Amino acid sequence: MRNKFNTLQKYIFEYSVKEYRKETVNGLFRSILEPIVSNQKFESCILFRLFDLKEKENYIKRLEFSGAKIVNFSNALENNCEKQNIWEQTEFVIVLGQRYSVALIWDYSTGSMQNCTNVCCLYNSSIITEIAKLVLENSTYDFKELLQKYVPDRRQNLILNNAMRNLADCLNDKNEEILYKIAESKHPIDTDDMLKTANIVSEKAKFIAHEIKNNLSIVNLYSKITEKRLANVVFDDDTKLSIDTAIKNINTASETISSLINDLRSLSAPYITKLSIKTLVLNTVLLCEEKAKKAGVELIVTDFSDCMIDTDKVKFESALTNLIFNAIEACTEGCSVCVDCFVEPKEVRVFVKNDGDKIPSALHNKIFEVDFTTKQKGNGLGLAICKSQMRLVNGDINLVHSNNVETLFEIVMLR
């Protein structure tokens, strides 16, 4: 029997900030158990569920010589440790100790790429007791004595958790770098096989875009915190003007970087799957709402019927985001941007319309050219890259018209 809800995955999605490679997860696994195996007198309890026991066999054997109480859920159904397989593909290691506690939970079915997974990693956190109790309650193991004897510190140690997450990020970055170097050594850049070279470059582009996005989210978060904290502080006029200008420049630079990320993400190799056009459009519009709100522009989505299309999720969302952002930037406060979709027998057409500044007719044939832009801070890559990339995934982007009434772009997708 397969449970409808995996009760441990919620912690992965709640506490994960990025995906980690398998090599990083293995490194985290070793690091959290090292204090146990290196100090055999340390009393603790370890709960674990692992699918690849052979890969971690040496560490498991070392644990047997420690003072830890071990409960193995890896062969749970055979050992009757679980009431049922409610965790499906989820693996975990939970260490319970009065001075040292940790929970590491991962599930490769949550990753966007092979051998990648979202990870929940908590150190000396009150949440660990909650997770351990959930695991033990869903088992046939007598857990009352365990929870009474091995009670973790109930502090919510945010500083420690952030520090360990930063270490994990560094470890993951190093793994990425090593894997890219291995790929490049097997396939030198001066080779005639351009397809493999393009795949290496596209993987690097995807990784770089992902890392920039993570750090950009931190910049945006602390910019908002700073702005909020300083709102109630009284400054002289010159100082206030200087601070306001600094925050405005940070936000402007952040938006520029965000636009570049969309361009960079578009360079990744195509990965075509069947996707719901309605889900794609609505999710993309949701990502653009904050920009429209800041600009005082109304973002409207008309109701439309759904269908499945074969395309690349990242490329489609990047293209539609680019069109919506351009439409918002062409508008003044009080204008509107409308997103609509028409499902036809052989095609799906997604329209982005705005009533802002029109595109001069003399420029209609140039807007999809590389290096062409009408923006003061534009790089001339967005539309050119999106159009070329969409053509790789059963689609295209066109300017339908731009007149005194409206500007209308379309994304055309084959069904």
N, C-alpha and C positions, 0 to 999 in steps of 0.2 A: 504493500500500500504506500502511495506517495502523498505526503502532506501537501496541502495547497499553499501553506505559508512556511517558509524557512525562517524559524525564529531567531537564528543567529545572524542572518544576512542583514537585518535591520541595523546591527551595530557596525557592520562593514560600511554601509552607505551613510550612516550618521557621522562616523568618525574618520572616514577616509578622505584625504585631501588630494590624492593623486594615485595613479596606477604605478605599481612596482613590478619589475621583472622577477622571474623565478630565482635568479641568482641573489637578488636583494632579499627576498623572503627567506631564502636559506641562510643568508648572513644574519638576519634578524633572529631567526630560530636559534642559531648558535649563540648569539650575543645574550639573549634573555636567559639561557640555561647555564651560561658560563659561571655566574656567581654560585650556582648550586653545585656544579661538578668540581669547582675549584675549592669549595669549602664544605667538606663532607660532614662536618658537625652541624651545619645549618639545617634546622628543622623546617620542612616545608612540605607542601602537597602539590603534585603536578598532575593535571588532567590534560590528556592530549588525544587528538584524533588525526592521524596521518595516513595518506594513501600510499606514499612511497616510503615505506619503512626501511627498505634496503639502502636508500640514499642517505638516511640519517642513522644508520645502524650503529656506527661508532659512538655517537652521542647518546643514544638510548642505552647502550651497554655501560657507558660511564655513569649514567644516572643510577643504574642498579647498585653501584658501589657508594652512592651518596646516602645521606640520611633522609632522603625525601620519600614520602609516601606517593606511589605512582598508581594512577588509574588510567588504563589504556582503553580508549574507545575505538581504536583503529579497526578491530574486528568485532565491532559492537554486537552485531546480530548473532555471531557465533558464540560470543561470551555472555550474551544476555545483559549487556551493560546498558543498552538502549531499549526503551519500550517499543520504538519503531524508528525507521530511518527518517527522522524529521529534518535532518540537516543536509541531505542530499550530497552535493559536492563540496560542502564547506568543511575546512580543516581548522584546527585550533590547537593552541598550547596555552594553558592557564597555570600560572604559578601562584600558590597561596602561601603567604608567610607573614608573620607579624611586622617584620621590618622591610620586607621586599615582596612585592606582588606585581604581576604583569599578566596581561591578556593579549595574545596575538591571534587574530582571526583572519583567514583569507579564503578566497573561493575563485578559482581560475575561470569559472563560468561568468564572472562579473567583468572580466577584462575585455577590452576592445580588440586586442591582438593576442595571438597565441603566446602562451607562457607569460602572460601579464595578468595581474589581479589587483583589485582594490583591497586595501588592508586596514583593519582596525588594530591599532597598537596603543595600549594604555599601560602606564607605569604608575604604581602606587596611587591608584584612583579608586574612589568609592564605587565606581561602576563595575569594577572587577568582581566584587562580591555578588552583585546582581547577576552578572553573566555566569559565574560559577554555580550559583543557586539554580539558574535556569537549566544549565547542563545537567546537574545532578537530579533535579526534580523530574527530568524526562528520562531517567535511567532507572534500572532496578537495583542500583547500588545503594547501600545504606549510607546516606550522606550527612545525617544529622551530626554525627561525631566529628566528621571532617570539618564542617563549618564552625563547630564550636571550638575545635582545637586550633585551626589555622584561620584566624580572623585577620584579614589585611587591614592595614592602616586606613582609616576612613577619610583621610584628607583628599581633597580634589587638587592634586599637584599639577597645575597647569604649566608652571615654569618647566618642571621636569619633562612633562609630555611634549612640550614644544621643542625642548632641547633634543630629545631623542628623535623626534620627527625630522629635525634638521640633519641629524647624523644619518638617518635613513635616506634622506634626500641625497646627501653627499655620496653615500654608498651606491645608490641607484644611478646617479650621474656617472660614477666611475665605471659601473657595469656597462652602461650605454656606450661610453667611450671605448672600452675594451672591445665590445661586440662590433662597433663600427670599424675599428682598426683591423679586426680579424676579417671582416667582410671585404675591406679594401685590399688587404694583403692577398686575399684569394682572387681578387679581381682588380688589377692595376688600372689606373685612370687612362693610360695610353692604349688600352685594349681597343680592338675594333668592335667589340660587342657593346654597342651603345645602350642597349636595353637594360643590361645589368648595371651599367654605370648610372643610368637614370633612376633605377630602383634604389640604389644606395643614396643618391642625392635626395630623392623624394623622402626616404626614411629619415634622413638628417633634417630635412625641412619640417617634417611632422614633429620630430622630437624638439627642435629648437622652438617651434611655435608653441608647443605644449609648455615648455619651461618658461618662456616669456609670459604666457598667459597666467601661470601660477604666481610668478613674481609681480605681475601687473595687478592681480587681485589684491595682493598685500599692500601695494602702493595706494590703490583706491580706498582700501579699508582704513588705513592710517590717515589718509587725507581727510576722509569724512570724520574720523575721530578728532583730529586736530581742529577742523573747522567747527565741530560741535563744542569742543572744550573751550575754544577761544571766543565763542559767541557771547559768553557771559562775562568776559574779562574786559575791563575798561582800559583803552589805550589812548594816547594822544593821536591826533589826526594823521600825522605822518607815519607813525608806526602801524596804525590800523590800515592805512592805504597800502603800505608795504606788505603786510601780512595777507591782505585780500588779493593783492596782485600775485603773490607767490603761490597761494592756493589755486587761483585761477589758472596760472601757468602750468602747475602740476596737472590739473584736470585736463587742460588742453593737450599737453604732451601725452597724457594717458590715452586720450581719444585717438590721437595720431598713431600711437603704438598699436592700439586695438585694431585700427584699420589695416596696418601693416601685417598684423597677425593673420587677418582674413586672407590677405594676398599670399602669405607664406603657406598657410594651410591648404590653399588651392593647388599648390605644387605637388602634393603627395600623389603617389601612384593610385589609379582608380581602383575602387573596391565596390563592385556593383552587386546590389542585393535588391530584393523586392521590398518596397517601402510604401507606406500609406501617404499619399499626397497631402491629405488633410493634416495628418500629424506633423509632417515636414513643415508645412506652411505655418501652422499655428505655433509650433515650437520656435520657429525663426522670428515670427512677429513678437513673441513674448520677450525674446532677447533684445529686441529693438525698442521696446516700450520706454525704457529709461531715457534713451537718447531723445526720443520724441517729446517726452514730458519736459526735459530740460530746455528744449527749444521752443516750447509752447505750441507744438504742432499736434493736431489730433491724428492718431493712427487708427484707421478703421479697417476691419476685416469683414467682408460680406460673407454670408453663409453660402456654402457650396457643397456639392455631393462629393463623396470620397471614391477613390479607386486605388489599386496597387500599380506602382510603376517600377521599372528596373533602372536604378541609378545609384550614384555614390552619395551617401548622406552628407559627408563633409563638403563636397564640391557644390551640391545643390544649396545647402544652407549658406555657404560662403557667398555664392552668387546672389541669392535672394537678399541676404544681409547687405551686400554691396549696393544693390539697387535701392533698398529701403533707406539706407544711410544717405545715399546721394540725393534721394527725393527729399528727405528731411532737411538736408543742408541747402537745398534749393529753395526752401520755404522760409517765409518770415513768420513771426509769431501770429497765431490765429489761422494759419493755413491748415490744410489737411493732406494726409497721404492715405490712399486707399489701396488695399490689397484684395484682389479678386481672383477667382479660379474658374475655368470652364473645362469640364471633362467631355471630350469628344470621342467618337468611336476609335480613332487611331492616334489621337494626340491629347495632351493635357496642356492648357495654356494658363500660366500664372501671370497676372497683370499687376503692375505697380504704377499707380497714377498719383500725380500731385498737381496742385494748382499754384505752385510757386513760380520762380523765374523760368522762362522758357529757354531752350537751347537754340541759338541762332541757326537758321537753315544752312548757312555756309559751313557749319561745324558738324552737321549730321553724319557725314561720311568719315569723320576723323575721330569720333569719340571712342571707337574700339581699337585705335592704333596705340601701340606701345609708346610711352613717353608723352602722350598727349593728355593734357588736363586743363580744366578751366578754374581749378582751385588754386588759391595763393600758396597753400601748403601741400598740394597734391603731388603724388609721385608718378602719376600717369601709368600705373600698373593695374589698378583694380579691374576695370571693365575689360581691358585687353586680356588679362590672365583668366578672368571668369569665362569669357567667351570661348577662348581656346580650350580651357579645361572642361567646360560643359559639352563641347563637341565630342569629347572623349567618352562621355557617359550618356549617350542617346539624347542630347539636348542642344539648345542654342539660346542665345540672348539677342533680342532685336529692339531697336527703337522704332516704335509704331508711328508716333508723331509727337511733335512739340510745337504748340501754337499759342495764341494769346489766351486760350481757355485752359489748356492742360498739357502736361507732358506725360506720355504713356510708354512704358517699357514692357516687354513680355519675355518670359522664359517659356520655351516650347520644349515639351518632353514627349518622346514617342512612347506609346503604350505597348 
